[in-house]
Each structure stands twice: as C-alpha cells, then as structure tokens.
Amino acid sequence: MTAPSHVERRPDPLEDSVLVQASQTDPQRFAELYDRHAPDIHRYAARRLGDSAADDVVAETFLVAFRRRDRFDPSRGAARPWLYGIASNLIAGHRRSEVMQYRVLARTAVDPVVEGHHERSDSRVAAAAVARQLGAALARLSKGDRDVLLLVAWESLTYDEVAQALEIPVGTVRSRLNRARKKVRKALGGVDPTAAREEFNRG
Amino acid sequence: MDEMTTLRHMRAEISRPGPDRLTTGRERLQAAIDEEASASRTASDPSPTGGTMNEVEITGHSGQDSRGLFRRRPMLGVVVAAAAAVAVTTTVVVAGNIGDRQGGSARPGSDVARTKTVSAKKVLNAAADRVREAEKGAELDVPRDDQFVYTKETVKETDRKTGKTERRTAENWDSVDRTKRGWVDEIGGTGTWVEPLGRNESTFPRPGWKALEELSTDPDELIRYLAKGPAGVGKKPDSLKDIKKQDWYMLQFTLKGLATREVAPKGLRPAAYEALAKVPGMKATSGVVDGKGRPAVGVAYDRKFSKEQMLLFDEDGYEYVGDRDIRTTLDNKKSYEQFIWVTDFAVVDKVKQRPRR
C-alpha cells in the first residue's frame, strides 16, 4: 500500500474504547466521540456524496453508533473503523446519487460534488481529462470495490482497518483493492500522471 | 505518480468541515443522549410522574421493541444502557404528568385482580426447584455454536378497550453464537431477520454455549458477575448490598432472560430464578390467569415500567408457564394485554428449519 500522502494525528485508539465503555454508564461521554471523529467522517462522506448528504450521513452514523454502543467490542480498540463501517453502510443508501455524480463528472468534467468549494477555474479545465477518467472509473466500480478503494485512498485506512470497517476478511480487502486499482489505472491509461498531479495541485 | 496518488488528489479541496456544519449532527446525538438519560430516569422512578415523551419512549421498549430482548437475548441492550444512565443524574421528572397509563382506575375488569399476598421469593425459589427437578435425569440437547435454537410460541393479545382477542403462532430461530442470521417473529406478525454480530460487536453475556456454561450457577455469584457489566465497565460488587437500585433494574431483566431460556446448561436456570428471588423489589401477584385462562401467579419487578411485565407461574407448583405484559402501541392509542408462551422448542441446524417430530 502506498503511504498516506498527509500525516494526520489519529486519536489514541485506547481512549476511544475507554470512551465507548464509559458511555455505557454515562451516555454523555459518547458526545466526545463525536467531537473526535465527526470531522473526518464528514469529510469522507462529503467527498463521496457532497456536503449536504454528508451532514445526514454524519448525524446518522453517530446515532446508529450510539444505539449500538453496547455491541462495540472494546478489545478492538479504535472506534474509527467501526464508525467508517457504519458510515459506509449509510453512504450505500445514497449510491445512486453518488454514481450519478461520478457520471456527470465523467461526461462534463464538472464535478457536482466540489462545485462551490473553490474558485478553481484553471485547475478544473486543466485537470478535466484526469477528472473525467476518474469519474468514469469510479462510476463503474462495484460498491464493495469502491468502498475499499476510497477508504484506503481518501481516508488512509490500513487493510486491517478496512477489513474491520466493512466486516470482510483482509484477503478480500486486498483482492478488492487490486481489482479497483487495476480498473482505475486502466481508465487513466492515456494520461501522463505527472502532468495530472501538477494540474490538480494548481487549484 | 500511481493511480492511488492521482485518486488522492481528487476532491481533495473538500476539507474537514467547520463546527457549524457539524452542529446538526451534534444536536441530534445530544437529543438521543438526553432521551436515553430521561427514559432511564423515568424507568427507575417508582413515583407516578413522568413526561409524555418518556412514557412513550419507555412503552415502546417494554411493549414492542424489547420483547425480543426480554425473552430471547439476556444481554445488555437498550434497556441496560438506559438503566445504567441513571447513575449520571438523579433528577426526577415532574413535568407533564399525564397519569399512569399502566395502572390506575381505567383498568378494565379483564385485568389482574390483586387479591392474595404471596411472596415473590417463595414463588421464584419454588420455580427454581421445579426446573432443577426437570433437569435431573433429563437429557440435555447441547447445541453446537453453529446451530440454532428453535422456539415456537403462542402470542395472544386482547385489546384492553374492545376485548377483542387475537392469537397467533410465532416461530423463532436464534443463532447460538450469533454469527449467523437468526429469525424472530415474536412481535408484529411478519417476523424479522436478526443480523449476526459484526466484527466490533459482542453481547453481554457473550454469545455461545461455552459462555453460558461459564456463568456461575451460584445465585449470588451470578448476580455479582452480571452487576459488573461488560468488560471493564463496572466493578464487581463485593456484596449484593453494594448494588445500586438502578442496577437492579438491569439485573432482573437479564436474569429473567436467563431463567426463561428454553435451552441452557444444567443449573443455570435454577440459579437465575434464585438470583431473581434475591432482587429487591420483585413482587408476586396472585389471582391472575395465564394465556390459557388457568389460575397463575405473576411475578414482576415492581417499578413503574416493569410492573406489568410478569413471569407467570402455575398456582400449584409454581412452574413457569409464560409471560404476560401490557403492550401499548407507540402512538399511544391502543393497548393490549399480551400473553406469550412456548409450545415447542428444539435445537436445529439451519435457520427456518423445523424440528422433525
């Protein structure tokens, strides 16, 4: 797996399990889990679905997690994979709109999800080819492959964490990721990757 | 640059949201937290006060949703978490007293008549003896973890206003170690899949036969173990005297589940009955009838939202014969006197597979 492109401070997993356990007797403690993880979950959901759907996904994720907190196994440590798993299930409920947005991107080079996020006229035009190809590739992936690919690429989850989140064996994570990467690579076939990076970064 | 790096740049301009964007989700979570805290407050509050919201919420649990928990899954669930929440607040809810829907003068004649006094302790200890006698010499069909416990039940509900009675058969399949999909049909009539536990999920006590075997068959020790709660949450009390009132609510709930299991390691069910006999606040009511109209004694935890949830025992030998509850619909419009009793059970290999007879 490629190393994460940006280093993030991850909350101490031990603190997570302590919080979930404490919330069994003191539900208010669960709110700390929200403050700790909601920003990341929101960003992930927003990247897949756009801001307003992400608002819902985040709210629902933590409601579901709160109600099921007695089923969280503290020996697993971090709550992060668990929360990403719940969020992934909820994102699946928006699958049609997610795929439609990739298709729009593929067809028009305009990404509905990032519209209004930046004034980025230059980069948008410049990176059009890459963006369209990525959109087309993502639209064609199966849900399971897309979940694995984006959890690794966008959220820098490890294979183990993805396996935990999606409740699948690590071997399945590997094979899904391989398959998904192959498809994306193929879709990007004609593009000079170095040029693509410069174009993306310019925005 | 490989495709992963290219992908990483896609939509990278989307950053973590500012606090404003997260307010709604935070508020919704807070509402759920508050709701649970106030529900547990009301649940453990023996006084006849309670806000409308709390009543509806609790009725939902005790009437419909928790039915499955109560009988089938003696584990920490919604109710347990709710009960435990009392620890953080002792405020008594006094707003919006809408009267006691689960008792009082509106009670129709078909309901239980509280006549003779009988001690819950006596009934429960006798019930333990009955199980122990039945277990002696009986061959125990030990389920493998990959099997299912099948139960067939009759559910009888009488509309408390119109007196109209409906009766149906419910069949349930419980995955022994909860790694397989089960089926529960106890409430609602259409049945529902019970999803296996996920990777991060567990139950308390843990699923599986071995975990049941490891439970103590000494009633005091069983209570102390259960009072400790899921790993690391609580401290095992040195003595039953150290157990707080709010924890007894959870305990009696879990113990009822263990005591009334159809299939359990020998000694566990009697211990659970004897442990129930030690729960302060258990109350027996004689002069009730069971689902088939036979005279019975009902035993319930005498708190506002649990006092109608009775285990029924036959009047002569105090053998457990089924459950009785008052179920109120969530919209509060209808309420039923509900009886559930087991008519058949077996260990089977597959979900939806009926035992060969």
Contacts between the chains, C-beta under 8 A, distances in Angstrom:
chain1	res1	chain2	res2	distance
A	2	B	2	6.7
A	2	B	4	4.7
A	2	B	5	6.7
A	5	B	5	6.7
A	5	B	8	5.2
A	21	B	230	7.3
A	21	B	231	7.7
A	21	B	232	5.6
A	21	B	233	5.3
A	22	B	233	7.9
A	24	B	76	7.6
A	24	B	80	8.0
A	24	B	81	5.9
A	24	B	84	5.9
A	24	B	229	6.8
A	24	B	230	6.6
A	24	B	233	4.9
A	25	B	84	4.4
A	25	B	85	7.1
A	25	B	87	5.3
A	25	B	88	7.4
A	25	B	229	7.8
A	25	B	233	6.2
A	25	B	234	7.0
A	26	B	85	7.3
A	26	B	87	6.9
A	26	B	88	4.8
A	27	B	33	4.6
A	27	B	36	5.2
A	27	B	37	5.9
A	27	B	81	7.1
A	27	B	85	5.2
A	27	B	88	7.4
A	28	B	33	5.8
A	28	B	37	7.6
A	28	B	88	6.5
A	30	B	29	7.0
A	30	B	33	6.3
A	31	B	26	7.2
A	31	B	29	6.3
A	31	B	30	6.5
A	31	B	33	6.5
A	34	B	22	7.9
A	34	B	25	7.1
A	34	B	26	5.9
A	34	B	29	5.4
A	35	B	26	7.8
A	38	B	22	5.1
A	38	B	25	6.1
A	38	B	26	7.3
A	39	B	16	4.1
A	39	B	17	6.3
A	39	B	22	6.9
A	40	B	16	6.8
A	42	B	16	6.8
A	42	B	17	4.9
A	42	B	21	6.7
A	42	B	22	6.4
A	42	B	25	7.9
A	43	B	14	6.2
A	43	B	15	6.6
A	43	B	16	4.8
A	43	B	17	6.9
A	46	B	14	5.1
A	46	B	17	7.1
A	47	B	11	4.7
A	47	B	14	5.1
A	51	B	14	8.0
A	51	B	17	7.5
A	51	B	21	7.2
A	54	B	17	7.7
A	55	B	21	6.6
A	55	B	24	5.9
A	55	B	25	6.6
A	58	B	22	6.9
A	58	B	25	4.5
A	59	B	24	6.0
A	59	B	25	3.6
A	59	B	28	4.7
A	59	B	29	7.3
A	62	B	25	6.2
A	62	B	28	7.7
A	62	B	29	4.8
A	63	B	28	6.1
A	63	B	29	6.3
A	63	B	32	5.7
A	66	B	29	6.2
A	66	B	32	5.5
A	66	B	33	7.1
A	67	B	32	7.3
A	67	B	78	7.3
A	68	B	201	7.1
A	69	B	81	7.2
A	70	B	75	7.8
A	70	B	76	4.8
A	70	B	77	6.4
A	70	B	80	6.8
A	70	B	81	5.7
A	70	B	203	8.0
A	70	B	204	7.1
A	70	B	230	6.9
A	71	B	197	6.5
A	71	B	198	7.2
A	71	B	200	7.2
A	71	B	201	3.5
A	71	B	202	6.4
A	71	B	203	7.1
A	72	B	200	5.3
A	72	B	201	6.7
A	73	B	199	7.7
A	73	B	200	5.1
A	73	B	201	6.2
A	73	B	202	4.7
A	74	B	230	7.7
A	74	B	231	6.0
A	74	B	232	6.5
A	75	B	231	7.6
A	76	B	199	7.3
A	76	B	200	5.1
A	81	B	200	7.4
A	82	B	200	4.4
A	85	B	198	7.4
A	85	B	200	7.5
A	111	B	11	6.8
A	113	B	11	6.0
A	113	B	14	7.4
A	114	B	11	5.5
A	114	B	13	5.8
A	114	B	14	6.3
A	117	B	13	5.1
A	117	B	14	6.1
A	118	B	13	4.9
A	120	B	13	6.8
A	130	B	6	6.4
A	131	B	10	6.9
A	134	B	6	7.0
A	134	B	7	6.5
A	134	B	10	5.4
A	149	B	7	7.3
A	150	B	7	8.0
A	152	B	4	7.5
A	153	B	4	5.4
A	153	B	7	4.4
A	153	B	8	5.4
A	154	B	7	7.7
A	154	B	8	6.9
A	154	B	11	8.0
A	163	B	199	7.8
A	164	B	199	5.3
A	164	B	200	6.6
A	167	B	198	5.2
A	167	B	199	4.9
A	181	B	3	5.8
A	181	B	4	6.7
A	184	B	3	4.5
A	184	B	6	7.9
A	184	B	7	6.4
A	185	B	2	7.6
A	185	B	3	4.5
A	188	B	3	5.7
A	188	B	6	6.3
A	193	B	1	4.0
A	193	B	2	7.1
A	193	B	3	7.7
A	193	B	5	7.6
A	193	B	6	6.0
A	194	B	1	6.0
A	196	B	1	7.0
A	196	B	6	5.6
A	196	B	9	7.8
A	197	B	1	5.1
A	197	B	5	6.8
A	197	B	6	7.0
A	197	B	9	6.5
A	200	B	6	7.6
A	200	B	9	3.8
A	200	B	10	7.5
A	200	B	12	7.2
A	201	B	9	7.0
A	203	B	13	6.1
